[in-house]
């Protein structure tokens, strides 16, 4: 790991793993996502990352942070809106990793994965 990834790991490991629920479908132009609850653990981690890296504001501060799981982007977003899989929501997920994703030539890629503190530690 380098200095930046070590700093991110220090922030992320200050947060305990937790459960969340994917509760419904949401959309922005060209983006299909699953909304989450509770939002508090995601917002807390986001706030701590912003405090550690104020120079890296999401979307340059133009948009409010909305905790979500991106399902599809671009043309596949409109194709996935009516997928029968949405009928399986709500569903519970365990959150024990945070991924740093970067946009590359072929789309979004996971650059690094960071462990949250095991629940109960």
DOKOL-196335 format. One record per residue: residue in one letter; y, z, x of N, C-alpha, C in turn. Coordinates in nm, 2 decimals. Each point is the difference from the previous one (the first is absolute). Example, Ala and Ser with C-alpha at 12.3 -4.5 7.8 and 13.67 -1.06 7.14 Angstrom:
2
ATOM torvex   n_yy   n_zz   n_xx  ca_yy  ca_zz  ca_xx   c_yy   c_zz   c_xx
ATOM      a  -0.57   0.78   1.32   0.12   0.00  -0.09   0.12   0.00   0.09
ATOM      s   0.11  -0.07  -0.04   0.11   0.00   0.09   0.11   0.08  -0.08
***
This chain:
121
ATOM torvex   n_yy   n_zz   n_xx  ca_yy  ca_zz  ca_xx   c_yy   c_zz   c_xx
ATOM      x  -0.12   0.00   0.08   0.12   0.00  -0.08   0.12   0.00   0.09
ATOM      x   0.11  -0.06  -0.05   0.13   0.01   0.07   0.09   0.10  -0.06
ATOM      x   0.12   0.01   0.05   0.09   0.11  -0.05   0.03  -0.01  -0.15
ATOM      x   0.02  -0.12  -0.05   0.03  -0.01  -0.14  -0.12   0.04  -0.09
ATOM      x  -0.11  -0.05   0.04  -0.12   0.03  -0.09  -0.03   0.15   0.01
ATOM      x   0.02   0.06   0.12  -0.02   0.15   0.01   0.10   0.07  -0.09
ATOM      x   0.12  -0.04   0.00   0.10   0.06  -0.09  -0.03  -0.01  -0.14
ATOM      x  -0.05  -0.12  -0.04  -0.04  -0.02  -0.14  -0.12   0.09  -0.03
ATOM      x  -0.10   0.01   0.09  -0.12   0.08  -0.03   0.04   0.15  -0.01
ATOM      x   0.10   0.04   0.08   0.05   0.14  -0.01   0.06   0.03  -0.14
ATOM      x   0.07  -0.10  -0.06   0.06   0.02  -0.13  -0.11   0.00  -0.11
ATOM      x  -0.09  -0.10   0.01  -0.11  -0.02  -0.10  -0.09   0.12   0.00
ATOM      x  -0.04   0.05   0.12  -0.09   0.11   0.01   0.06   0.13  -0.05
ATOM      x   0.13   0.00  -0.02   0.06   0.12  -0.07  -0.02   0.00  -0.15
ATOM      x  -0.06  -0.10  -0.05  -0.03   0.00  -0.15  -0.15   0.00  -0.02
ATOM      x  -0.04   0.08  -0.10  -0.14   0.01  -0.04  -0.05  -0.12  -0.08
ATOM      x  -0.13  -0.03   0.02  -0.06  -0.10  -0.09   0.01   0.05  -0.14
ATOM      x   0.00  -0.10  -0.09   0.01   0.04  -0.14  -0.06  -0.11  -0.09
ATOM      x  -0.01   0.04  -0.13  -0.06  -0.10  -0.10   0.12  -0.06  -0.08
ATOM      x  -0.01  -0.12  -0.04   0.09  -0.06  -0.09  -0.07  -0.08  -0.10
ATOM      x   0.07  -0.05  -0.10  -0.06  -0.08  -0.10   0.08  -0.13  -0.01
ATOM      x  -0.07  -0.11   0.00   0.06  -0.13  -0.03   0.00  -0.01  -0.15
ATOM      x   0.12  -0.01  -0.06   0.01   0.02  -0.14   0.04  -0.12  -0.08
ATOM      x   0.05  -0.11   0.06   0.04  -0.11  -0.08   0.05  -0.11   0.08
ATOM      x   0.03  -0.11  -0.06   0.04  -0.13   0.06   0.16   0.00   0.00
ATOM      x   0.05  -0.05   0.11   0.15  -0.02   0.01   0.02  -0.13   0.07
ATOM      x   0.12  -0.05  -0.02   0.04  -0.13   0.06   0.14   0.00   0.04
ATOM      x   0.03  -0.06   0.11   0.13  -0.05   0.05  -0.01  -0.15   0.01
ATOM      x   0.10  -0.07   0.02  -0.01  -0.14   0.01  -0.09  -0.04   0.12
ATOM      x  -0.11  -0.07  -0.03  -0.10  -0.04   0.10  -0.09   0.11   0.06
ATOM      x   0.00   0.12  -0.06  -0.08   0.11   0.05  -0.06   0.07  -0.12
ATOM      x  -0.13   0.02   0.01  -0.08   0.08  -0.10  -0.05   0.12   0.07
ATOM      x   0.02   0.12  -0.07  -0.04   0.12   0.06  -0.06   0.10  -0.10
ATOM      x  -0.07   0.10   0.06  -0.05   0.11  -0.08   0.10   0.12   0.02
ATOM      x   0.04   0.06  -0.11   0.09   0.12   0.01  -0.09   0.12   0.02
ATOM      x   0.06   0.11   0.06  -0.07   0.12   0.04   0.05   0.12  -0.06
ATOM      x  -0.09   0.10  -0.01   0.05   0.14  -0.02  -0.09   0.09   0.07
ATOM      x   0.04   0.11   0.05   0.15   0.04   0.00   0.07  -0.08   0.12
ATOM      x   0.13  -0.01  -0.02   0.08  -0.07   0.10   0.05   0.10   0.11
ATOM      x   0.00   0.12  -0.03   0.06   0.10   0.10  -0.06  -0.01   0.14
ATOM      x  -0.13   0.00   0.02  -0.05  -0.01   0.13   0.04  -0.12   0.08
ATOM      x   0.01  -0.11  -0.07   0.04  -0.13   0.06   0.15   0.01   0.04
ATOM      x   0.08   0.05  -0.10   0.15   0.01   0.03   0.02   0.10   0.11
ATOM      x  -0.07   0.11   0.01   0.01   0.10   0.11  -0.03  -0.06   0.13
ATOM      x  -0.11  -0.08   0.01  -0.03  -0.06   0.13   0.10  -0.11   0.04
ATOM      x   0.05  -0.07  -0.10   0.10  -0.10   0.02   0.13   0.06   0.05
ATOM      x   0.04   0.11  -0.06   0.12   0.07   0.04  -0.01   0.05   0.15
ATOM      x  -0.11   0.05   0.03  -0.02   0.05   0.14  -0.01  -0.11   0.10
ATOM      x  -0.05  -0.12  -0.04   0.00  -0.11   0.09   0.14  -0.06   0.02
ATOM      x   0.08   0.00  -0.11   0.14  -0.04   0.01   0.08   0.09   0.09
ATOM      x  -0.03   0.13  -0.01   0.07   0.10   0.08  -0.03  -0.02   0.15
ATOM      x  -0.13  -0.04   0.03  -0.04  -0.02   0.14   0.05  -0.13   0.05
ATOM      x   0.01  -0.10  -0.09   0.04  -0.14   0.04   0.11  -0.05  -0.09
ATOM      x   0.12   0.06   0.00   0.11  -0.05  -0.09   0.04  -0.14   0.02
ATOM      x  -0.03  -0.06   0.12   0.04  -0.14   0.03  -0.09  -0.10  -0.07
ATOM      x  -0.11   0.05  -0.06  -0.10  -0.09  -0.07  -0.01   0.02  -0.15
ATOM      x   0.12   0.00  -0.06   0.00   0.01  -0.15  -0.08  -0.11  -0.07
ATOM      x  -0.08   0.03  -0.09  -0.07  -0.10  -0.08   0.09  -0.10  -0.07
ATOM      x  -0.02  -0.13   0.02   0.08  -0.10  -0.06   0.15   0.02   0.03
ATOM      x   0.02   0.05   0.12   0.14   0.03   0.05   0.08   0.08  -0.10
ATOM      x  -0.07   0.08  -0.08   0.07   0.09  -0.09   0.05  -0.07  -0.13
ATOM      x  -0.04  -0.12  -0.02   0.05  -0.08  -0.12  -0.07   0.04  -0.13
ATOM      x  -0.13   0.05   0.02  -0.08   0.03  -0.12  -0.05   0.14   0.01
ATOM      x  -0.01   0.06  -0.12  -0.06   0.14  -0.01  -0.15  -0.01   0.04
ATOM      x  -0.04   0.11   0.07  -0.15   0.01   0.03  -0.07   0.03  -0.13
ATOM      x  -0.11  -0.08  -0.02  -0.08   0.02  -0.12  -0.15   0.01   0.05
ATOM      x  -0.06   0.12   0.00  -0.14   0.01   0.04  -0.09  -0.09  -0.09
ATOM      x  -0.08  -0.08   0.07  -0.08  -0.10  -0.08  -0.11  -0.05   0.10
ATOM      x  -0.10  -0.07  -0.06  -0.10  -0.07   0.08   0.02  -0.15  -0.04
ATOM      x   0.04  -0.08   0.10   0.01  -0.14  -0.02  -0.13  -0.07  -0.02
ATOM      x  -0.02  -0.07  -0.11  -0.12  -0.07  -0.03   0.00  -0.15   0.04
ATOM      x   0.11  -0.06  -0.03   0.01  -0.15   0.03   0.15  -0.03   0.02
ATOM      x   0.02  -0.11   0.08   0.13  -0.05   0.03   0.00  -0.15  -0.01
ATOM      x   0.11  -0.05  -0.05   0.02  -0.14  -0.02  -0.08  -0.06  -0.12
ATOM      x  -0.05  -0.12   0.02  -0.07  -0.06  -0.11  -0.12   0.08  -0.05
ATOM      x  -0.07   0.07   0.09  -0.11   0.08  -0.04   0.04   0.12  -0.09
ATOM      x   0.13   0.04   0.00   0.04   0.11  -0.08   0.00  -0.05  -0.15
ATOM      x   0.04  -0.12  -0.03   0.00  -0.04  -0.14  -0.14  -0.03  -0.05
ATOM      x  -0.09  -0.04   0.10  -0.14  -0.02  -0.04  -0.08   0.13  -0.03
ATOM      x   0.05   0.11   0.06  -0.07   0.13  -0.01   0.05   0.09  -0.11
ATOM      x   0.10  -0.04  -0.07   0.06   0.08  -0.11  -0.10   0.04  -0.10
ATOM      x  -0.08  -0.10  -0.05  -0.09   0.03  -0.11  -0.15   0.02   0.05
ATOM      x  -0.02   0.04   0.13  -0.13   0.02   0.05  -0.06   0.12  -0.08
ATOM      x  -0.13  -0.02  -0.04  -0.07   0.11  -0.07   0.00   0.13   0.07
ATOM      x   0.01   0.00   0.13  -0.01   0.13   0.08   0.11   0.10  -0.04
ATOM      x   0.11  -0.05  -0.05   0.11   0.09  -0.05  -0.06   0.10  -0.10
ATOM      x  -0.10  -0.04  -0.07  -0.06   0.08  -0.11  -0.07   0.12   0.06
ATOM      x  -0.02   0.01   0.13  -0.07   0.12   0.06   0.11   0.11   0.04
ATOM      x   0.12  -0.03  -0.03   0.10   0.10   0.03   0.02   0.09  -0.12
ATOM      x   0.03   0.13   0.02   0.03   0.06   0.13  -0.13   0.03   0.07
ATOM      x   0.02   0.02   0.14  -0.11   0.04   0.08   0.06   0.08   0.12
ATOM      x  -0.09   0.09   0.05   0.05   0.09   0.10  -0.04  -0.05   0.14
ATOM      x   0.09   0.02   0.09  -0.02  -0.04   0.14   0.03   0.12   0.09
ATOM      x  -0.07   0.00   0.12   0.03   0.10   0.10   0.09  -0.06   0.11
ATOM      x   0.11   0.07   0.03   0.09  -0.06   0.10  -0.01   0.09   0.13
ATOM      x  -0.06  -0.06   0.10  -0.01   0.08   0.13   0.04  -0.08   0.12
ATOM      x   0.05  -0.12  -0.02   0.06  -0.09   0.10   0.13  -0.06  -0.04
ATOM      x   0.08  -0.03   0.09   0.13  -0.07  -0.02  -0.01  -0.13   0.09
ATOM      x   0.02  -0.11  -0.05   0.00  -0.12   0.08   0.14  -0.05   0.02
ATOM      x   0.03  -0.04   0.12   0.12  -0.08   0.03  -0.03  -0.14   0.00
ATOM      x   0.06  -0.07  -0.10  -0.02  -0.15  -0.01   0.12  -0.08   0.05
ATOM      x  -0.03  -0.11   0.05   0.10  -0.09   0.05  -0.02  -0.14  -0.05
ATOM      x   0.11  -0.07  -0.02  -0.02  -0.14  -0.05  -0.01  -0.09   0.12
ATOM      x  -0.11  -0.07   0.00  -0.03  -0.10   0.11   0.00  -0.14  -0.05
ATOM      x  -0.03  -0.10   0.08   0.00  -0.14  -0.05  -0.10  -0.02  -0.11
ATOM      x  -0.11   0.07  -0.01  -0.09  -0.03  -0.11   0.01   0.10  -0.12
ATOM      x   0.10   0.09   0.01   0.02   0.10  -0.11   0.01   0.14   0.05
ATOM      x  -0.03   0.09  -0.08   0.01   0.14   0.04  -0.13   0.05   0.07
ATOM      x   0.01   0.07   0.11  -0.11   0.05   0.08   0.02   0.15   0.03
ATOM      x  -0.11   0.07   0.01   0.01   0.14   0.04   0.01   0.01   0.15
ATOM      x   0.11   0.06   0.05   0.02   0.01   0.14  -0.06   0.13   0.05
ATOM      x   0.02   0.11  -0.07  -0.05   0.13   0.04  -0.05   0.08  -0.12
ATOM      x  -0.09   0.09   0.01  -0.04   0.09  -0.10   0.02   0.14   0.05
ATOM      x   0.05   0.09  -0.09   0.03   0.14   0.04  -0.07   0.10  -0.09
ATOM      x  -0.06   0.10   0.05  -0.07   0.10  -0.08   0.09   0.10  -0.05
ATOM      x  -0.01   0.03  -0.13   0.06   0.12  -0.06  -0.08   0.12   0.04
ATOM      x   0.06   0.11  -0.01  -0.07   0.13   0.03  -0.11   0.02  -0.11
ATOM      x  -0.12   0.03   0.04  -0.11   0.03  -0.10   0.05   0.10  -0.10
ATOM      x  -0.04  -0.02  -0.12   0.04   0.09  -0.11  -0.05   0.14   0.03
ATOM      x   0.08   0.10  -0.01  -0.05   0.14   0.02   0.03   0.05   0.14
ATOM      x   0.04  -0.09   0.09   0.03   0.04   0.14   0.15   0.05   0.01
***
